[in-house]
């Protein structure tokens, strides 16, 4: 349900056409909630059908003119309800971490290069966020809206800082990896298996891999 609420938020900030919304998503909201042009237009149709938004009358009707939308009272009430509701944090699902887990058993070929690529991408995104912070949030801008928008941006800065630091640490760990099953892709033999599978060597009382 988050995309329609993102659209309601954007339309309350400024009535817009579907094309204008797409551009605004690309420049701001899309940093933390992305949507395609088709998804936005589809949701606009649903919101209009549900009576949450309406198309503004055109001052000079013309063929092919883009419709602009505004939020109706029912749409504002729905956004207020959604904003004030309790939501649990979502568990992390990250393919890179899963691939590292798999690399521990099938080998690390290709992973180190991709870790470097990920670090470069996160460093680039971090630099972009910091540029936005300097441009849009100079000292003295402390209205409630500015403070909340800056808080959202700080979340992006802190998250990208975490990933750049973690990836730097991961690359240090890769540099220190010994030549062994994880590095070569060789499956552990029966003696190795006893270290991680207690049932094979210790009557079920051994240490199991972390989860």
N, C-alpha and C positions, 0 to 999 in steps of 0.2 A: 504493500500500500504506500510505499514511500515516494514513488515518482509522482503520483497525483498530488501529494502534499507538498512536494518540492515545487510543482507548477503553481499551486495555490499561493505559496509563499512568494514566488517570483511575480505573480500577477497582482498580489496585494502591494508589493513594492512599486510596481509600475505596470499598468495595463499594456499588453503587448500582443503582437501577432505571433503565429507559430514560428515564423522565421526569426523574429526578434528574440523569442524565447530560446531557440536553438543557439543563437549567437551568445546569449547571456549564459547559457549552460556551458558553452565552450570556454568562456572567459572567467567564470566564477564558480557557480554551483557544480559544474562538471568536475572540479578538482576533487570533490568528495562524493558526488552522486552523478554519474554519467548517464546520458540518454541520447539515443539517436534521433534524427529528425523525424523518422517514421513513428517512433515511440511517443514522442511529444505530441504529434498531430493526433495519434490514436487516443491518447489520454485526454486531449482537449475535447474531442468528440464525446467521450464518456462523461466528462465533467459537465459539459453543456447538457447532455441528455438527462443527467441526474439533477439538474437544476442548481448546480453549485457555481457555475459561471455563465456569462452570457456574452454574445458577440455585440460589440458596440456598433450603433448605427453609423454608417459612413456619411461624412459630411457631403461628399460629392460622389454618389454611387457610380462606379465604373467597372466595366468588364475586367475580370482578372484581378481586381483590387484585393489585397490581403485583409482578412478580417482580424480585428484586434479584439481581445477579450478582457473582461473585468470580472472580479469576484463578486458574487451575490451574497447577501447576509447568511444564507444557508452554507455557503462555502467557507465563509469566515468562521462560523460556528463549528464546522467540521474540523478546520485547522486548529482552532483553540482546543477542541476535544482531544485531538491527536497529540498536540504539543504537551498537554498536561497529563497525558496517560503515562502509566508506568511501563517501561520496557526493559527487558533484561539484556545485558551485553551479549553479543553473538560470539560463539567460540571461533578461534582462529582456524582458517583453512588456507594454508599456503603451500602451493605446489613445490616451491623450492625446498622447503623443510622436508616434505615427503620424499623428494628426490635425494636429499642428503641421507635420509634413513635408508633408502634403497641402495645408495652407493656404499653403505657400510657392509652390504652383503654381496653386491654384484661388481663392485669396483668403481673407482672415481673418475674414469676416463671422461673428459669433456666438462666435468663439473667446475673445475677451477677456473677455466676460461669464462664460463657463464657467470660465476661469482664476480669476476672482474667486470663483466659487462653490466651486471646488476648494480654494482657499486657506482659505475660511471653514470648510469641512468638516475640513481638516487641522488648522486652529487649534483647532477644537472637540475633535478627537480628542486632540491634544497636551495640552490642558487636562485632559481626563479622565484621561490616563495620569499626569500630574503629581499629580493629586488622589489617585489610587490609590497612587502612590509615597509621598506624605506620610502616607496613612492606614495602609498595610500594611507599610511598611519604615522605621520610625523608627530613629534611631541605637541601636545595641546589639543589633539582630537580625542575628546573624551566623552562624547555623547553616548547614551546607552546603546544606540545602534552601532556606533563605531567600536565601542568596547566589545560587544558581542561578536561583531565581524572579525575584529582582531583576535579574539579568543579562538575562533574557528581556524584562522590562519596559523595561530601558534600551534594548534594541534597538528597541522600539516608540517610545520617546521620541526616540531619535536619528533614526529614520527620519522621524517626523512633523516633527521640527525641520528636517531636510533639505528636505522637501517645502514647508514653509511659507517657508523662505528662498529656495528655487529659484523658487517661484511668485511671490514678491515681486519677484525679479529679472526673471522673465519678463514681468510686468506693466510693469516699467520699460522693458523692451525694446519692448513693444507701444506704449507712450506715445511712444517715440522713432522709431517706424517712419515712413518717408516715404510719401507717397502714390505708389504704384507698382503694378506687376503683382500683387505678393503681397497688397497691401491691397485692391485693387479687384477682383481676380479675373480681370484681363485676361491672356490668354495672351501670353508674350513673343513679339515679332516675330523675324524672321530675324536681325536685328542682335543682339538680346538673346541669342538662342539660342547665338550663337557664343561667348559668355562661358563657358557651362557645357557646351557640346558641341563639343569640339575638332575632331571629325570634320567639322563643317560649315564651320569657318573656318580651321583650322590643320593640315589634313592628318592629323588623328588625334592631334596632339601637345598638344592643349589640356588645360585643367583640368577634371576631372570633379567632380560634386557629392560632398560627403562622404557616407559610408555608415555 
